[in-house]
Structures are given as structure tokens and as C-alpha cells.
């Protein structure tokens, strides 16, 4: 996907994929994905710094791509529900952002920690 659209920025990819992104104050919720009236929507907490907005958006974009008809919340402090949908969204977000490790955006370790993904899984992506 990143190769096709020449970006791995989830905000830019969302535009290409016709997923609306709304950035609003959401209290203690980092973000969530919502499917309504055949529209895919990502909500990101405006109180987050840019780096965390990108992390949240990449996770929620995973839901939009992998689970388009599900409404899946991304809750406070990156403590995901231990279920298949959240794991898949975490992996999608990790794989999408792992390509940024050559830039000043995030280190490989920060991505692993942010998504709570085993290093071996993320390492497989960059091999």
C-alpha cells in the first residue's frame, strides 16, 4: 500500500483510501474507527502530539482496511483489548510505520513499544 501511494503517512493514506479523518478533543480516548452509512471514519484525539496522532491513525487505518464494517475503539495508553481485531490493527500500524525508522520520526524501538508488538514480528517486516 505504501509503495502504491508513495507514502506511509496514515493521514495521507487515509485520503487516498477515502477514509475521513477527524481530529477532535476526545478526553481520555486516543482514537477510534467508525463505520457509518457506508463511510469510513477515523477519530483522533487533538490533544495528542503529532507523533502519537500518527501512531493512533495508523492503528485505526488498520481497522478501516482490515475490518471495514467494525467499530473498534483505540483506548487510553495503548492497552489494547487482547483480541484478533486489535492485534491485526496493531500489526498493520506497526508494519506501516516501521518504514519510518530511517527518518527522524520514530526509532524501531519506539514503534515496537508504542504498538506492544513482539520485536520478532516487527523484525520480520524489515528483513
Buried (B, 14 or more C-beta within 10 A) or exposed (E): BBEEEEBBBBBBBBBEBEBEBEBEEBEEBBBBBBBEEEEBBBBBBEBBEEEBBBBBBBBBBBBBBBBEEEEBBBBEEBEBEEEEBBBBBBBBBBBBBBBBBEEEBBEBEBBBEBBEBEEEBBEEBEE
